[in-house]
Amino acid sequence: MTTDADVAQRIAACRACDRDDIGVSHLPPLNRGNASSQRLIIGEAPGGTEAEKGQVFCGAAGTRLVNWLSYTGLGADRDDFLTSFYMTSVCKCRLPSQNAWQQASKNCMPFLEEQIKLVSPKVVLILGMRVTRRLFGVCENLDAYFGRPLSEGDLHVPMVPIFPQRAILYILPHPSPQTNPWLAKFDRETKLVDVMRDVGRR
């Protein structure tokens, strides 16, 4: 049976982006949380703080995500949420620039698919439209999906599903400060709180 440690070893050994001359910064295996939680969070890629500290979601965006997660009622701090969720990203290494996303995310998708199988999530939080487009190939903007629980079939009709049939997906904004103006309009902040409370009930 595949374990989180098995997947982490394969990620650490991967050099696909080196062969493609992308120039990523390889990271040591990270504590991604509780693989048996059945709750999965998918971000874009580790940031500079994550690369420096060797921890997931520990930078500015991670701090903001923790604030959002506090509305779920499943904990109060990052350590709590590492018990309540499994936290990962599409890209597993630190990217040298945004231009590296397309190929690096393609190289990393098999690892993400392994992690999804490992967690077998009933709830999935997807952070931002870049991740959403990589997973589902959709063209709409965030407002088309934000604020309501979705099935994979609501986003695309896959030949081979990515997630378990029972999985409920929530498309969230990326938790960076740049999201502030978007959240400030049309009472989206209130809707975000409602979404997180719904996550906590599932």
C-alpha positions in Angstrom: 0.0 0.0 0.0 1.4 3.4 -1.0 2.1 5.8 1.9 2.6 9.5 2.1 6.3 8.8 2.8 6.5 6.7 -0.5 5.1 9.6 -2.5 7.4 12.1 -0.8 10.4 9.9 -1.7 9.4 9.8 -5.3 8.9 13.6 -5.3 12.3 14.2 -3.8 14.0 11.9 -6.4 12.3 13.5 -9.4 14.5 15.5 -11.8 12.0 15.9 -14.7 12.2 19.7 -14.4 16.0 19.6 -14.5 15.9 17.6 -17.7 13.6 20.3 -19.1 16.0 23.0 -17.9 13.3 24.7 -15.8 15.6 25.5 -12.9 13.3 24.6 -10.0 14.6 24.6 -6.4 14.2 21.1 -5.0 12.8 20.9 -1.5 13.1 18.2 1.2 10.0 16.2 1.9 7.4 18.4 3.7 4.9 17.6 6.4 1.7 17.9 4.4 -0.7 17.0 7.1 -3.1 14.1 7.7 -3.4 11.8 4.7 -6.3 10.0 6.4 -8.3 13.2 7.0 -10.3 12.8 3.7 -10.0 16.6 3.3 -7.6 17.9 0.7 -6.2 21.4 -0.1 -4.5 22.0 -3.4 -2.4 25.1 -4.0 -0.1 26.2 -6.8 3.5 25.7 -5.6 5.7 26.3 -2.6 6.6 29.9 -2.1 9.9 31.3 -0.8 9.0 31.0 2.9 7.9 27.4 2.4 11.2 26.6 0.6 13.2 28.3 3.4 11.4 26.7 6.3 10.6 23.3 4.7 6.9 23.6 5.7 3.7 23.8 3.7 1.6 26.9 3.7 3.8 28.8 6.2 4.2 32.1 4.3 1.9 35.0 3.9 -0.6 33.1 1.7 -0.5 30.2 4.1 -1.2 32.5 7.1 -4.2 33.9 5.3 -5.4 30.4 4.4 -5.2 29.4 8.1 -7.4 32.4 8.9 -10.0 31.2 6.3 -9.8 27.7 7.7 -10.6 28.9 11.2 -14.2 29.5 10.1 -14.6 25.7 9.5 -14.6 25.1 13.2 -12.0 22.3 12.7 -9.2 24.1 14.5 -7.6 27.4 15.3 -4.0 27.3 14.1 -1.8 25.7 11.4 -1.0 22.7 13.6 -4.7 22.0 14.0 -5.3 22.1 10.3 -2.4 19.8 9.6 -4.4 17.3 11.6 -7.7 18.1 9.8 -6.4 18.4 6.2 -3.8 17.1 3.8 -2.2 20.1 2.2 -0.4 19.9 -1.1 0.2 21.8 -4.3 0.3 21.1 -8.0 4.0 21.9 -8.3 6.1 20.3 -5.6 9.3 22.4 -6.0 10.0 26.2 -5.8 9.5 27.6 -9.3 12.1 30.1 -10.6 9.4 32.3 -12.2 5.7 32.2 -13.2 6.8 31.3 -16.7 7.8 27.9 -15.4 4.3 26.9 -14.3 3.1 25.3 -17.5 5.7 22.7 -17.9 6.5 22.2 -14.2 2.8 21.6 -13.4 2.6 19.0 -16.2 5.7 17.2 -14.8 4.2 17.2 -11.3 0.7 16.1 -12.1 1.4 12.3 -11.6 2.5 13.1 -8.0 -0.7 15.1 -7.3 -2.7 12.2 -8.7 -1.0 9.8 -6.3 -1.7 12.1 -3.4 -5.4 12.3 -4.4 -5.6 8.5 -4.4 -3.8 8.4 -1.1 -6.2 10.8 0.6 -9.4 9.7 -1.2 -10.9 13.0 -0.3 -14.5 13.7 0.5 -13.8 17.4 0.5 -11.4 19.3 -1.8 -10.4 23.0 -1.5 -8.8 24.2 -4.8 -6.9 27.5 -4.4 -7.3 29.8 -7.4 -8.1 29.6 -11.0 -4.6 28.6 -12.2 -4.9 25.3 -10.3 -8.6 24.9 -11.4 -7.6 25.3 -15.1 -4.7 22.9 -14.8 -7.0 20.2 -13.3 -10.1 20.7 -15.4 -9.2 22.9 -18.4 -12.0 25.3 -17.8 -12.1 28.8 -19.3 -14.5 30.6 -16.9 -13.5 33.0 -14.2 -13.6 32.4 -10.5 -17.1 33.9 -10.1 -18.5 31.0 -12.2 -17.6 28.5 -9.4 -17.0 30.4 -6.2 -19.4 30.0 -3.3 -21.0 26.6 -4.0 -20.1 23.0 -3.6 -19.3 21.3 -6.9 -18.8 17.8 -8.2 -16.1 17.0 -10.7 -18.8 16.6 -13.3 -19.8 20.2 -12.8 -16.3 21.2 -14.1 -15.7 18.8 -16.8 -16.7 15.3 -18.0 -13.5 13.2 -17.6 -12.7 10.0 -19.4 -10.8 9.1 -16.2 -12.0 11.0 -13.1 -9.3 12.8 -11.0 -11.3 12.6 -7.8 -13.5 10.0 -6.1 -17.2 10.3 -7.2 -18.3 11.3 -3.7 -15.8 14.3 -3.5 -17.2 17.8 -3.0 -15.1 20.5 -4.5 -14.8 24.1 -3.5 -13.0 26.6 -5.8 -11.5 29.4 -3.6 -9.5 32.4 -4.5 -5.8 32.2 -4.1 -5.1 33.3 -0.5 -2.6 36.0 -1.4 -2.9 39.7 -0.5 -3.6 40.4 -4.2 -7.0 38.7 -3.6 -8.2 41.5 -1.3 -9.8 43.8 -3.9 -11.7 40.8 -5.4 -13.0 39.7 -2.0 -14.0 43.2 -1.1 -16.5 43.4 -3.9 -20.1 42.1 -4.0 -19.9 40.8 -0.4 -17.6 37.9 -1.4 -15.9 37.9 2.0 -19.2 36.9 3.6 -19.6 34.2 1.0 -16.1 32.9 1.7 -17.0 32.6 5.4 -20.2 30.7 4.5 -18.1 28.3 2.2 -15.7 27.5 5.0 -18.4 26.8 7.5 -20.0 24.5 4.9 -16.6 22.7 4.6 -16.5 22.2 8.4 -19.9 20.5 8.3 -18.9 17.9 5.7 
